[in-house]
Amino acid sequence: MLGVLIPGMVLTGMTMSPSLNATWPLMLDIFGGRQSARSLHFLFAAGLVGFIMVHLLMVLLAGPFNEIRSMITGRYRLPKEKTR
């Protein structure tokens, strides 16, 4: 997912630059013009923000202290089993 969003955002951002359009005019043709590049750039940026928000929500729902500790140390604490 990030392998599509980040390069797409960078390439469409470069396409909006007038100096890069003078150097590589083919980029305007690839993205269908400057306005299409702006629209695609906005969609890629919104997708990236959505991706980050969903993953932050998943960490919060799973328990932030346990998740962050497991990311840093590699140890994941399982909840204790209830005995009857």
C-alpha positions in Angstrom: 0.0 0.0 0.0 2.7 2.4 1.0 4.7 1.3 -2.1 2.0 2.9 -4.2 0.9 5.9 -2.1 4.3 7.5 -1.4 5.8 7.2 -4.9 2.5 8.3 -6.4 2.5 11.4 -4.1 6.1 12.2 -4.9 5.6 11.8 -8.7 2.4 13.9 -8.8 4.1 16.5 -6.7 7.0 16.7 -9.1 4.5 17.0 -12.0 3.0 20.1 -10.5 6.4 21.9 -10.5 6.9 24.2 -13.4 10.7 23.8 -13.5 10.4 20.0 -13.7 7.7 20.4 -16.4 10.3 22.3 -18.5 12.8 19.5 -18.0 10.5 16.5 -18.2 7.3 17.5 -20.1 6.4 13.9 -20.5 5.3 13.8 -16.8 2.4 16.1 -17.6 1.3 13.7 -20.3 1.6 10.7 -18.0 -0.7 12.3 -15.4 -3.0 14.0 -17.8 -2.0 17.6 -17.1 -1.3 19.7 -14.0 -4.9 19.7 -12.7 -5.1 15.9 -12.9 -1.8 15.7 -11.1 -3.2 18.0 -8.3 -6.3 15.8 -7.9 -4.2 12.6 -7.9 -1.8 14.2 -5.4 -4.7 15.0 -3.1 -6.0 11.5 -3.4 -2.6 9.9 -2.6 -2.2 12.3 0.4 -5.7 11.4 1.7 -4.9 7.7 1.3 -1.7 8.1 3.2 -3.4 9.9 6.0 -6.1 7.3 6.1 -3.6 4.5 6.2 -1.8 6.1 9.1 -5.0 6.8 11.0 -6.3 3.2 10.6 -3.0 1.8 11.9 -2.9 4.2 14.8 -6.5 3.2 15.7 -5.5 -0.5 15.5 -2.7 0.1 18.0 -5.0 2.0 20.3 -7.6 -0.7 20.2 -5.1 -3.5 20.9 -3.6 -1.8 23.9 -1.0 0.9 23.2 1.4 0.0 26.0 1.7 -3.6 25.1 1.9 -2.8 21.4 4.6 -0.2 21.7 6.6 -2.4 24.2 6.4 -5.3 21.7 7.6 -3.1 18.9 10.6 -1.9 20.9 11.6 -5.1 22.8 10.0 -7.8 20.6 8.1 -9.3 23.6 4.3 -9.5 23.5 2.5 -10.0 26.8 -0.5 -12.3 26.6 -3.4 -11.8 29.0 -3.5 -14.2 31.9 -5.9 -17.1 31.5 -8.9 -17.2 33.8 -9.1 -20.2 36.0 -12.4 -21.6 37.3 
